[in-house]
């Protein structure tokens, strides 16, 4: 299994694991705020991926992108 497959799996896992808690948080904070927060999380993670070289950071940031994606949906 290569690094790309692991990163894609981490992004999917991050989204699946965080979907329900993020939905509850959207009910409390409002969906517009959560969408904005999700966009910031995704953008920050993408920039950080471009700056880091370690595999563990690549996988962790892709999981964070999955969390951000769940917030935007």
mmCIF file of the C-alpha atoms, coordinates in Angstrom:
data_MODEL
# 
_entry.id   MODEL 
# 
loop_
_atom_site.group_PDB 
_atom_site.id 
_atom_site.type_symbol 
_atom_site.label_atom_id 
_atom_site.label_alt_id 
_atom_site.label_comp_id 
_atom_site.label_asym_id 
_atom_site.label_entity_id 
_atom_site.label_seq_id 
_atom_site.pdbx_PDB_ins_code 
_atom_site.Cartn_x 
_atom_site.Cartn_y 
_atom_site.Cartn_z 
_atom_site.occupancy 
_atom_site.B_iso_or_equiv 
_atom_site.pdbx_formal_charge 
_atom_site.auth_seq_id 
_atom_site.auth_comp_id 
_atom_site.auth_asym_id 
_atom_site.auth_atom_id 
_atom_site.pdbx_PDB_model_num 
ATOM 1  C CA . UNK A 1 1  ? 0.000   0.000  0.000  1.00 0.00 ? 1  UNK A CA 1 
ATOM 2  C CA . UNK A 1 2  ? 1.448   3.347  -0.964 1.00 0.00 ? 2  UNK A CA 1 
ATOM 3  C CA . UNK A 1 3  ? 1.271   6.713  0.769  1.00 0.00 ? 3  UNK A CA 1 
ATOM 4  C CA . UNK A 1 4  ? -1.461  8.044  -1.511 1.00 0.00 ? 4  UNK A CA 1 
ATOM 5  C CA . UNK A 1 5  ? -3.811  5.202  -0.632 1.00 0.00 ? 5  UNK A CA 1 
ATOM 6  C CA . UNK A 1 6  ? -3.160  5.701  3.070  1.00 0.00 ? 6  UNK A CA 1 
ATOM 7  C CA . UNK A 1 7  ? -3.816  9.454  2.798  1.00 0.00 ? 7  UNK A CA 1 
ATOM 8  C CA . UNK A 1 8  ? -7.059  8.960  0.873  1.00 0.00 ? 8  UNK A CA 1 
ATOM 9  C CA . UNK A 1 9  ? -8.179  6.420  3.454  1.00 0.00 ? 9  UNK A CA 1 
ATOM 10 C CA . UNK A 1 10 ? -7.318  8.845  6.260  1.00 0.00 ? 10 UNK A CA 1 
ATOM 11 C CA . UNK A 1 11 ? -9.374  11.591 4.634  1.00 0.00 ? 11 UNK A CA 1 
ATOM 12 C CA . UNK A 1 12 ? -12.353 9.277  4.329  1.00 0.00 ? 12 UNK A CA 1 
ATOM 13 C CA . UNK A 1 13 ? -11.966 8.037  7.883  1.00 0.00 ? 13 UNK A CA 1 
ATOM 14 C CA . UNK A 1 14 ? -11.711 11.584 9.222  1.00 0.00 ? 14 UNK A CA 1 
ATOM 15 C CA . UNK A 1 15 ? -14.927 12.528 7.479  1.00 0.00 ? 15 UNK A CA 1 
ATOM 16 C CA . UNK A 1 16 ? -16.848 9.456  8.578  1.00 0.00 ? 16 UNK A CA 1 
ATOM 17 C CA . UNK A 1 17 ? -15.747 9.624  12.203 1.00 0.00 ? 17 UNK A CA 1 
ATOM 18 C CA . UNK A 1 18 ? -16.489 13.333 12.562 1.00 0.00 ? 18 UNK A CA 1 
ATOM 19 C CA . UNK A 1 19 ? -19.751 13.569 10.598 1.00 0.00 ? 19 UNK A CA 1 
ATOM 20 C CA . UNK A 1 20 ? -22.146 13.014 13.492 1.00 0.00 ? 20 UNK A CA 1 
ATOM 21 C CA . UNK A 1 21 ? -20.371 15.248 16.054 1.00 0.00 ? 21 UNK A CA 1 
ATOM 22 C CA . UNK A 1 22 ? -20.064 17.981 13.450 1.00 0.00 ? 22 UNK A CA 1 
ATOM 23 C CA . UNK A 1 23 ? -23.781 17.715 12.702 1.00 0.00 ? 23 UNK A CA 1 
ATOM 24 C CA . UNK A 1 24 ? -24.567 18.238 16.366 1.00 0.00 ? 24 UNK A CA 1 
ATOM 25 C CA . UNK A 1 25 ? -22.161 21.152 16.497 1.00 0.00 ? 25 UNK A CA 1 
ATOM 26 C CA . UNK A 1 26 ? -23.888 22.682 13.464 1.00 0.00 ? 26 UNK A CA 1 
ATOM 27 C CA . UNK A 1 27 ? -27.168 22.602 15.365 1.00 0.00 ? 27 UNK A CA 1 
ATOM 28 C CA . UNK A 1 28 ? -25.579 24.564 18.201 1.00 0.00 ? 28 UNK A CA 1 
ATOM 29 C CA . UNK A 1 29 ? -23.405 27.045 16.310 1.00 0.00 ? 29 UNK A CA 1 
ATOM 30 C CA . UNK A 1 30 ? -25.296 27.344 13.055 1.00 0.00 ? 30 UNK A CA 1 
ATOM 31 C CA . UNK A 1 31 ? -24.456 25.838 9.707  1.00 0.00 ? 31 UNK A CA 1 
ATOM 32 C CA . UNK A 1 32 ? -22.948 28.999 8.191  1.00 0.00 ? 32 UNK A CA 1 
ATOM 33 C CA . UNK A 1 33 ? -20.354 29.277 10.961 1.00 0.00 ? 33 UNK A CA 1 
ATOM 34 C CA . UNK A 1 34 ? -19.468 25.622 10.661 1.00 0.00 ? 34 UNK A CA 1 
ATOM 35 C CA . UNK A 1 35 ? -19.118 25.813 6.883  1.00 0.00 ? 35 UNK A CA 1 
ATOM 36 C CA . UNK A 1 36 ? -16.744 28.754 7.281  1.00 0.00 ? 36 UNK A CA 1 
ATOM 37 C CA . UNK A 1 37 ? -14.761 26.871 9.899  1.00 0.00 ? 37 UNK A CA 1 
ATOM 38 C CA . UNK A 1 38 ? -14.597 23.808 7.632  1.00 0.00 ? 38 UNK A CA 1 
ATOM 39 C CA . UNK A 1 39 ? -13.252 25.889 4.760  1.00 0.00 ? 39 UNK A CA 1 
ATOM 40 C CA . UNK A 1 40 ? -10.563 27.378 7.011  1.00 0.00 ? 40 UNK A CA 1 
ATOM 41 C CA . UNK A 1 41 ? -9.586  23.924 8.306  1.00 0.00 ? 41 UNK A CA 1 
ATOM 42 C CA . UNK A 1 42 ? -9.340  22.507 4.790  1.00 0.00 ? 42 UNK A CA 1 
ATOM 43 C CA . UNK A 1 43 ? -7.369  25.461 3.421  1.00 0.00 ? 43 UNK A CA 1 
ATOM 44 C CA . UNK A 1 44 ? -4.933  25.449 6.331  1.00 0.00 ? 44 UNK A CA 1 
ATOM 45 C CA . UNK A 1 45 ? -4.411  21.706 5.991  1.00 0.00 ? 45 UNK A CA 1 
ATOM 46 C CA . UNK A 1 46 ? -3.760  21.924 2.263  1.00 0.00 ? 46 UNK A CA 1 
ATOM 47 C CA . UNK A 1 47 ? -1.142  24.650 2.762  1.00 0.00 ? 47 UNK A CA 1 
ATOM 48 C CA . UNK A 1 48 ? 0.509   22.639 5.547  1.00 0.00 ? 48 UNK A CA 1 
ATOM 49 C CA . UNK A 1 49 ? 0.629   19.529 3.323  1.00 0.00 ? 49 UNK A CA 1 
ATOM 50 C CA . UNK A 1 50 ? 2.629   21.521 0.808  1.00 0.00 ? 50 UNK A CA 1 
ATOM 51 C CA . UNK A 1 51 ? 5.163   22.523 3.460  1.00 0.00 ? 51 UNK A CA 1 
ATOM 52 C CA . UNK A 1 52 ? 5.702   19.224 5.288  1.00 0.00 ? 52 UNK A CA 1 
ATOM 53 C CA . UNK A 1 53 ? 7.607   16.182 4.100  1.00 0.00 ? 53 UNK A CA 1 
ATOM 54 C CA . UNK A 1 54 ? 6.873   13.495 6.706  1.00 0.00 ? 54 UNK A CA 1 
ATOM 55 C CA . UNK A 1 55 ? 4.423   10.715 5.888  1.00 0.00 ? 55 UNK A CA 1 
ATOM 56 C CA . UNK A 1 56 ? 2.720   10.840 9.304  1.00 0.00 ? 56 UNK A CA 1 
ATOM 57 C CA . UNK A 1 57 ? 2.007   14.561 8.834  1.00 0.00 ? 57 UNK A CA 1 
ATOM 58 C CA . UNK A 1 58 ? 0.689   13.906 5.325  1.00 0.00 ? 58 UNK A CA 1 
ATOM 59 C CA . UNK A 1 59 ? -1.733  11.286 6.654  1.00 0.00 ? 59 UNK A CA 1 
ATOM 60 C CA . UNK A 1 60 ? -2.772  13.349 9.703  1.00 0.00 ? 60 UNK A CA 1 
ATOM 61 C CA . UNK A 1 61 ? -3.464  16.425 7.611  1.00 0.00 ? 61 UNK A CA 1 
ATOM 62 C CA . UNK A 1 62 ? -5.523  14.408 5.151  1.00 0.00 ? 62 UNK A CA 1 
ATOM 63 C CA . UNK A 1 63 ? -7.595  13.163 8.085  1.00 0.00 ? 63 UNK A CA 1 
ATOM 64 C CA . UNK A 1 64 ? -8.061  16.800 9.095  1.00 0.00 ? 64 UNK A CA 1 
ATOM 65 C CA . UNK A 1 65 ? -9.164  17.596 5.547  1.00 0.00 ? 65 UNK A CA 1 
ATOM 66 C CA . UNK A 1 66 ? -11.785 14.865 5.962  1.00 0.00 ? 66 UNK A CA 1 
ATOM 67 C CA . UNK A 1 67 ? -13.041 16.601 9.112  1.00 0.00 ? 67 UNK A CA 1 
ATOM 68 C CA . UNK A 1 68 ? -13.190 19.920 7.240  1.00 0.00 ? 68 UNK A CA 1 
ATOM 69 C CA . UNK A 1 69 ? -15.061 18.283 4.389  1.00 0.00 ? 69 UNK A CA 1 
ATOM 70 C CA . UNK A 1 70 ? -17.624 16.874 6.823  1.00 0.00 ? 70 UNK A CA 1 
ATOM 71 C CA . UNK A 1 71 ? -18.147 20.397 8.173  1.00 0.00 ? 71 UNK A CA 1 
ATOM 72 C CA . UNK A 1 72 ? -18.736 21.831 4.708  1.00 0.00 ? 72 UNK A CA 1 
ATOM 73 C CA . UNK A 1 73 ? -21.280 19.170 3.734  1.00 0.00 ? 73 UNK A CA 1 
# 
